Amino acid sequence: MMRKLFLTLSCLLSLACLAQYVPTPENLEARREFEGFRLGIFIHWGIYSEFAQGEWYLETGGLDGQEYAKAASCFYPIRFDAKEWVEAFQSAGAKYVTFTSRHHDGFSMWPTKESKYNIVDATPFGRDVVGELSKACQDAGLRLHLYYSTLDWHRTDYPLGRTGRKAGRTMQSDYDHYLQFMKNQCRELLVNYPNVEALWFDGNWDHEEDSVTFDWRMPEFYAYLHAVKPAVLLGNNHHSDVIEGEDFQMFERDVPGENTAGYSEGQKISQLPLEMCQTMNGAWGYKVKDQNYKTVDELVRLIVRCASKGANLLLNIGPQPNGELPRTAINRLHGVGQWMQAYGETIYGTQRGPIAESAWGVSTLLPAQDKKQPARLFLHVTERSACHIDLPCEKKPRQVLDFITREPLTYHFNKKARTLTIELPEHEALPDYVVEVR
């Protein structure tokens, strides 16, 4: 009987794959909430942390995959405490966390039934990390998203791409089989951990060179997952335009519209919710030599710039092999949290700023709630030497205030030119001085 029910469900889900994607009301509401979060924490953590060389060490180190896999047998992060992680994330003002359930090395951080190469069956630790994090997030009201790699340097059925060529696999490429494996694993994540609100995919760029002959069948994959959980948000770090079935768009190491890191060339900005992912130091996974952490001021300005583009910042931390967050990362979270506690109102729930980024800084806009709560424009002055702000303005504002002190600022409205000049008091602008215009 159970087998018949499973086959029936599989048929229904396959039929759903043929229909054009129309997001459900629940999905649209999840998108709306996600757009207002503005700050999330990205966690890259797996057996690669034991090598302390970053999450790509199987590839960058030219290691044999079977030798690398032996790291699982001694993975015992005795100081991992999901509750402590969540408390640290919330202290920074983060509204969600995105955790690497499975990275490119193919190791799963939950007890999947699809492979014994997982945190419970292959390590002496034997604990369900995704499950513990899921519970801690649910208890604290922190939203949970899961990263999932679409490429795999461990499995033999994954068709060989431009990476993972040195891992020593005996290739038996079978994408039909591999796609079903991904469907089964992602279904586990959505069903076993009901508070998972988004899946964050990464790895499609592995087949850029043979994109004409290789088809990831992403619309089919997405349709399957939306059939399992219609409200789930799906996004993919493929460095290209959005694909049918995706619910949010991400940009790697750049705010939308920029390409300083080289990943967003030609990538059009969609009308979907936007997210930028960036590292707190240099690497995504724990790297012992990488102590090049961004300052609190730099991180705050990054949050502000993302918000001004209508995007969330997904700020990455690579936990240590013992399960602890690096002390420097915790200090940075504390500093960011102090700023967010004072200025979060200018970030959370805001929209893309109507004023283009200028030498003095950027803007964010909190839309009008009703007649009693009109729209509020926030001007984030990030340049210390700025003594005034010039901006286009259709009508004279009712108020121009120092956001913190609520003291009125001197301003001049040119009705004919439709411009507004705001005189700034002496300020440090480190990391940010905020003017509110109503």
C-alpha positions as CSV (number, residue, x, y, z in Angstrom):
1,M,0.0,0.0,0.0
2,M,2.8,2.5,0.9
3,R,4.6,1.8,-2.3
4,K,1.4,2.5,-4.3
5,L,0.9,5.8,-2.4
6,F,4.5,6.8,-3.1
7,L,4.2,6.0,-6.8
8,T,0.9,8.0,-7.0
9,L,2.6,11.0,-5.3
10,S,5.5,10.7,-7.6
11,C,3.2,10.8,-10.7
12,L,1.3,13.8,-9.3
13,L,4.5,15.6,-8.7
14,S,5.8,14.8,-12.2
15,L,2.6,16.2,-13.7
16,A,3.1,19.3,-11.7
17,C,6.5,19.8,-13.3
18,L,4.8,20.2,-16.7
19,A,2.7,23.3,-15.6
20,Q,4.0,26.8,-15.7
21,Y,5.0,28.0,-12.3
22,V,2.4,30.2,-10.5
23,P,3.4,31.1,-6.9
24,T,0.7,30.4,-4.3
25,P,-0.6,33.1,-1.9
26,E,1.5,31.5,0.8
27,N,4.6,31.7,-1.3
28,L,3.9,35.4,-2.2
29,E,3.5,36.2,1.5
30,A,6.8,34.4,2.3
31,R,8.5,36.5,-0.4
32,R,7.0,39.7,1.2
33,E,8.3,38.8,4.6
34,F,11.7,37.8,3.2
35,E,12.1,41.2,1.5
36,G,11.9,42.9,4.8
37,F,14.4,40.8,6.8
38,R,17.5,42.7,5.4
39,L,20.0,40.8,7.5
40,G,20.7,37.0,7.5
41,I,23.6,34.9,8.6
42,F,25.2,32.4,6.2
43,I,26.9,29.3,7.8
44,H,29.5,27.2,5.9
45,W,30.2,24.2,8.1
46,G,31.1,20.6,7.4
47,I,33.9,18.1,7.6
48,Y,36.0,20.5,5.5
49,S,36.4,22.7,8.7
50,E,38.7,20.0,10.1
51,F,41.3,20.9,7.5
52,A,41.0,24.6,8.3
53,Q,41.6,25.4,4.6
54,G,38.2,26.5,3.5
55,E,35.1,24.7,2.1
56,W,36.8,24.0,-1.3
57,Y,39.8,22.1,0.1
58,L,38.9,18.8,-1.6
59,E,39.2,20.7,-4.9
60,T,41.9,23.3,-4.2
61,G,44.1,20.8,-2.3
62,G,43.9,18.3,-5.2
63,L,42.9,15.6,-2.7
64,D,41.8,12.1,-3.4
65,G,38.1,11.9,-2.5
66,Q,38.3,8.6,-0.6
67,E,41.2,10.0,1.6
68,Y,39.3,13.2,2.2
69,A,36.2,11.3,3.3
70,K,38.2,9.8,6.2
71,A,37.8,13.1,7.9
72,A,34.2,12.1,8.7
73,S,35.5,9.4,11.0
74,C,37.1,11.9,13.3
75,F,34.6,14.8,13.1
76,Y,33.5,15.4,16.7
77,P,32.5,19.1,17.2
78,I,32.1,18.8,20.9
79,R,31.4,22.5,21.4
80,F,28.6,22.8,18.9
81,D,25.6,24.4,20.6
82,A,22.8,25.4,18.2
83,K,21.1,27.6,20.9
84,E,24.3,29.6,21.4
85,W,24.6,30.1,17.6
86,V,21.0,31.3,17.4
87,E,21.5,33.7,20.3
88,A,24.6,35.2,18.6
89,F,22.8,35.6,15.3
90,Q,19.8,37.3,16.9
91,S,22.1,39.6,19.0
92,A,23.3,40.9,15.6
93,G,19.8,41.7,14.5
94,A,19.7,38.9,12.0
95,K,16.2,37.7,11.0
96,Y,17.2,34.4,9.4
97,V,20.1,31.9,9.0
98,T,21.1,29.9,5.9
99,F,23.0,26.7,6.8
100,T,24.9,24.4,4.5
101,S,23.0,21.2,4.6
102,R,25.3,19.7,1.9
103,H,28.3,21.3,0.2
104,H,30.2,20.3,-2.9
105,D,32.1,17.6,-1.1
106,G,28.8,15.7,-0.9
107,F,28.7,15.3,2.9
108,S,25.2,15.7,4.4
109,M,24.8,17.4,7.7
110,W,21.6,15.5,8.6
111,P,20.8,11.8,8.8
112,T,19.6,11.4,5.2
113,K,18.3,8.0,4.1
114,E,19.8,8.6,0.6
115,S,23.4,8.1,1.7
116,K,25.5,6.9,4.6
117,Y,27.9,9.7,4.0
118,N,26.3,11.9,6.6
119,I,26.8,13.5,10.0
120,V,25.0,10.7,11.9
121,D,26.1,7.6,10.1
122,A,29.7,8.5,9.2
123,T,30.9,10.4,12.3
124,P,31.5,9.6,16.0
125,F,29.5,12.8,16.7
126,G,26.3,11.1,15.6
127,R,24.0,14.1,16.1
128,D,21.6,15.7,13.6
129,V,23.1,19.2,13.2
130,V,20.3,20.4,10.9
131,G,17.7,19.0,13.3
132,E,19.3,20.7,16.3
133,L,19.6,24.0,14.5
134,S,16.0,23.7,13.2
135,K,14.7,23.3,16.8
136,A,16.8,26.2,18.1
137,C,15.6,28.5,15.4
138,Q,12.0,27.5,15.9
139,D,12.3,28.0,19.7
140,A,13.8,31.5,19.2
141,G,11.7,32.6,16.3
142,L,14.7,32.8,13.9
143,R,13.8,31.8,10.3
144,L,15.7,28.9,8.8
145,H,16.9,28.5,5.2
146,L,19.1,25.7,4.0
147,Y,21.9,25.7,1.4
148,Y,22.1,22.7,-0.9
149,S,24.8,22.0,-3.4
150,T,23.6,20.8,-6.8
151,L,27.1,19.6,-7.7
152,D,28.9,16.7,-6.0
153,W,32.6,15.8,-5.9
154,H,31.8,12.6,-4.1
155,R,29.1,10.8,-6.0
156,T,29.9,8.9,-9.1
157,D,26.5,9.5,-10.7
158,Y,26.9,13.2,-10.8
159,P,27.9,14.1,-14.4
160,L,31.5,15.5,-14.4
161,G,31.7,19.3,-14.7
162,R,34.6,21.7,-14.7
163,T,35.4,21.0,-11.0
164,G,36.0,17.9,-9.0
165,R,38.2,16.3,-11.7
166,K,41.0,15.4,-9.3
167,A,38.9,13.6,-6.7
168,G,39.6,10.1,-8.1
169,R,36.0,9.1,-8.8
170,T,35.1,6.2,-11.0
171,M,32.5,8.0,-13.1
172,Q,29.2,6.4,-13.8
173,S,27.3,9.5,-14.9
174,D,23.6,9.2,-14.6
175,Y,21.8,12.5,-14.3
176,D,18.4,10.9,-14.1
177,H,19.5,9.0,-11.0
178,Y,21.3,12.0,-9.5
179,L,18.3,14.3,-10.0
180,Q,16.1,11.8,-8.3
181,F,18.7,11.7,-5.4
182,M,18.5,15.5,-5.1
183,K,14.7,15.4,-5.2
184,N,14.7,12.8,-2.4
185,Q,17.2,14.6,-0.2
186,C,15.5,18.0,-0.6
187,R,12.1,16.4,0.1
188,E,13.6,15.0,3.4
189,L,14.7,18.5,4.3
190,L,11.3,20.1,3.7
191,V,9.3,17.3,5.3
192,N,11.6,16.4,8.3
193,Y,12.2,20.0,9.2
194,P,8.9,21.8,8.7
195,N,10.3,25.3,9.7
196,V,12.6,25.4,6.7
197,E,11.4,28.3,4.7
198,A,13.9,28.5,1.8
199,L,16.3,26.3,-0.2
200,W,19.5,28.0,-1.4
201,F,21.1,26.1,-4.3
202,D,24.6,26.5,-5.6
203,G,26.7,24.7,-8.2
204,N,25.0,25.1,-11.6
205,W,28.0,27.1,-12.8
206,D,29.9,23.8,-12.8
207,H,28.4,23.0,-16.2
208,E,28.8,26.4,-17.8
209,E,31.2,25.0,-20.3
210,D,28.8,22.3,-21.6
211,S,25.6,24.2,-21.0
212,V,24.4,23.6,-24.5
213,T,24.5,19.8,-24.1
214,F,23.8,19.5,-20.4
215,D,20.4,20.3,-19.0
216,W,20.0,20.6,-15.2
217,R,16.2,20.5,-15.6
218,M,15.8,23.1,-12.9
219,P,12.2,24.0,-13.7
220,E,11.3,20.4,-13.2
221,F,13.3,20.2,-9.9
222,Y,11.7,23.4,-8.7
223,A,8.2,22.3,-9.6
224,Y,8.7,19.1,-7.6
225,L,9.8,21.0,-4.5
226,H,7.0,23.5,-4.8
227,A,4.6,20.6,-5.0
228,V,6.0,19.2,-1.8
229,K,5.9,22.6,0.0
230,P,4.2,25.4,-2.0
231,A,5.4,28.2,0.3
232,V,9.1,27.3,0.2
233,L,11.3,30.0,-1.4
234,L,13.8,28.7,-4.0
235,G,16.9,30.5,-5.1
236,N,20.0,29.5,-7.0
237,N,23.5,31.0,-7.0
238,H,24.0,30.3,-10.7
239,H,25.4,33.8,-11.5
240,S,22.8,34.2,-14.4
241,D,19.3,35.5,-14.9
242,V,16.5,33.9,-12.9
243,I,15.0,30.6,-14.0
244,E,11.3,29.8,-14.0
245,G,10.3,28.5,-10.5
246,E,12.7,30.7,-8.5
247,D,11.4,32.9,-5.8
248,F,14.3,35.1,-5.0
249,Q,17.5,36.2,-6.7
250,M,21.0,36.2,-5.1
251,F,24.2,38.0,-6.0
252,E,27.6,36.7,-4.8
253,R,29.9,39.2,-3.2
254,D,28.3,42.2,-4.9
255,V,25.3,44.4,-4.3
256,P,22.8,44.1,-7.1
257,G,24.0,46.0,-10.2
258,E,27.7,45.6,-9.5
259,N,30.3,43.1,-10.7
260,T,33.5,43.8,-8.8
261,A,33.9,40.1,-7.8
262,G,33.3,38.9,-11.3
263,Y,30.3,36.7,-10.7
264,S,27.5,39.0,-11.9
265,E,28.5,39.9,-15.4
266,G,25.3,40.4,-17.5
267,Q,23.1,39.3,-14.6
268,K,19.9,41.2,-14.8
269,I,18.2,42.4,-11.7
270,S,14.7,40.7,-11.5
271,Q,11.5,41.8,-9.7
272,L,12.0,39.0,-7.2
273,P,13.3,39.6,-3.6
274,L,17.0,40.2,-3.7
275,E,19.9,39.0,-1.6
276,M,23.6,39.5,-1.6
277,C,25.9,37.0,0.1
278,Q,29.3,38.1,1.4
279,T,32.0,36.7,3.7
280,M,32.8,38.3,7.1
281,N,36.5,37.7,6.4
282,G,37.8,36.2,3.1
283,A,36.7,32.5,3.0
284,W,33.3,30.9,3.3
285,G,34.4,27.9,5.3
286,Y,36.8,28.0,8.3
287,K,40.3,28.9,7.2
288,V,42.9,29.2,10.0
289,K,45.1,31.7,8.2
290,D,42.2,34.0,7.2
291,Q,42.0,36.6,9.9
292,N,41.2,39.4,7.5
293,Y,37.8,40.3,9.1
294,K,35.9,43.3,7.9
295,T,35.4,45.9,10.6
296,V,32.0,46.6,12.2
297,D,31.9,49.9,10.3
298,E,32.5,48.1,7.0
299,L,29.8,45.5,7.7
300,V,27.3,48.2,8.7
301,R,27.9,50.1,5.5
302,L,27.5,46.9,3.6
303,I,24.1,46.3,5.2
304,V,23.1,49.9,4.4
305,R,24.2,49.6,0.8
306,C,22.3,46.4,0.3
307,A,19.1,47.8,1.8
308,S,19.5,50.9,-0.4
309,K,19.3,48.5,-3.4
310,G,16.3,46.7,-2.0
311,A,18.4,43.6,-1.0
312,N,19.1,41.5,2.1
313,L,22.7,40.9,3.2
314,L,23.5,37.3,3.9
315,L,26.6,37.6,6.0
316,N,28.8,34.5,6.2
317,I,30.6,32.9,9.1
318,G,32.8,29.7,8.9
319,P,32.5,27.9,12.3
320,Q,35.6,26.2,13.7
321,P,35.9,22.4,13.6
322,N,35.0,22.1,17.3
323,G,31.6,23.7,16.6
324,E,32.3,27.2,18.0
325,L,31.9,30.4,16.1
326,P,35.3,32.2,15.9
327,R,35.7,34.8,18.6
328,T,36.3,37.6,16.1
329,A,33.1,36.8,14.3
330,I,31.2,36.9,17.6
331,N,32.7,40.3,18.3
332,R,31.7,41.6,14.9
333,L,28.1,40.3,15.4
334,H,28.0,42.1,18.7
335,G,29.1,45.4,17.1
336,V,26.6,45.0,14.2
337,G,23.9,44.3,16.7
338,Q,24.6,47.5,18.7
339,W,24.1,49.5,15.5
340,M,21.0,47.6,14.4
341,Q,19.4,48.1,17.8
342,A,19.7,51.8,17.3
343,Y,19.1,52.1,13.5
344,G,17.3,48.9,12.6
345,E,14.1,51.0,12.0
346,T,15.9,52.5,8.9
347,I,16.7,49.1,7.5
348,Y,14.0,46.5,8.4
349,G,11.0,46.5,6.0
350,T,12.4,49.2,3.9
351,Q,12.4,49.4,0.1
352,R,15.0,50.4,-2.4
353,G,16.0,54.0,-1.8
354,P,14.5,56.5,-4.3
355,I,17.7,58.6,-4.2
356,A,20.6,57.2,-6.2
357,E,23.8,56.4,-4.4
358,S,25.9,59.6,-4.1
359,A,29.2,60.7,-2.7
360,W,27.5,61.4,0.7
361,G,25.8,58.0,1.0
362,V,22.6,56.1,0.2
363,S,18.9,56.1,1.0
364,T,16.2,53.7,2.1
365,L,12.5,54.2,2.1
366,L,9.9,52.9,4.6
367,P,6.6,53.0,2.7
368,A,3.5,54.7,4.2
369,Q,1.5,52.4,6.4
370,D,-1.6,54.6,6.5
371,K,-2.6,58.2,6.7
372,K,-1.3,58.5,10.3
373,Q,2.0,56.8,9.3
374,P,3.3,58.5,6.1
375,A,6.3,57.3,4.2
376,R,9.7,57.9,5.8
377,L,12.9,58.6,3.7
378,F,16.2,57.8,5.4
379,L,19.4,59.3,4.2
380,H,22.4,57.3,5.3
381,V,25.4,59.6,5.4
382,T,28.5,57.4,5.2
383,E,31.0,60.1,4.2
384,R,32.6,61.9,7.1
385,S,33.4,65.1,5.2
386,A,29.9,65.6,4.0
387,C,28.5,68.9,5.3
388,H,25.3,69.0,3.2
389,I,23.0,66.8,1.1
390,D,21.6,67.9,-2.3
391,L,18.7,65.8,-3.7
392,P,15.8,66.0,-6.0
393,C,12.5,66.7,-4.2
394,E,9.0,67.3,-5.7
395,K,7.5,69.0,-2.7
396,K,8.6,70.7,0.5
397,P,9.0,68.1,3.3
398,R,7.0,68.4,6.6
399,Q,10.1,67.4,8.7
400,V,13.8,66.9,8.3
401,L,15.2,65.3,11.4
402,D,18.3,63.8,13.0
403,F,17.1,60.2,13.3
404,I,18.6,59.6,16.7
405,T,18.1,62.9,18.5
406,R,14.9,63.8,16.7
407,E,16.2,67.4,16.4
408,P,15.1,69.3,13.3
409,L,17.8,70.0,10.7
410,T,18.2,73.2,8.6
411,Y,17.1,72.7,5.0
412,H,16.3,74.7,1.9
413,F,13.6,73.7,-0.6
414,N,13.8,75.2,-4.1
415,K,10.3,75.0,-5.4
416,K,11.3,76.0,-8.9
417,A,14.2,73.6,-9.3
418,R,12.5,70.9,-7.2
419,T,15.6,70.3,-5.1
420,L,16.2,70.0,-1.4
421,T,19.4,71.0,0.4
422,I,19.9,69.7,3.9
423,E,22.6,71.2,6.1
424,L,24.4,68.6,8.2
425,P,25.7,69.2,11.7
426,E,29.2,68.1,12.6
427,H,29.2,64.3,12.5
428,E,31.6,61.4,12.4
429,A,29.6,59.4,9.9
430,L,31.3,56.3,11.3
431,P,29.8,54.1,10.3
432,D,26.6,56.1,9.5
433,Y,24.8,59.3,10.2
434,V,21.0,59.1,9.4
435,V,18.7,61.9,8.4
436,E,15.0,61.3,8.3
437,V,12.8,63.1,5.8
438,R,9.0,63.1,6.1
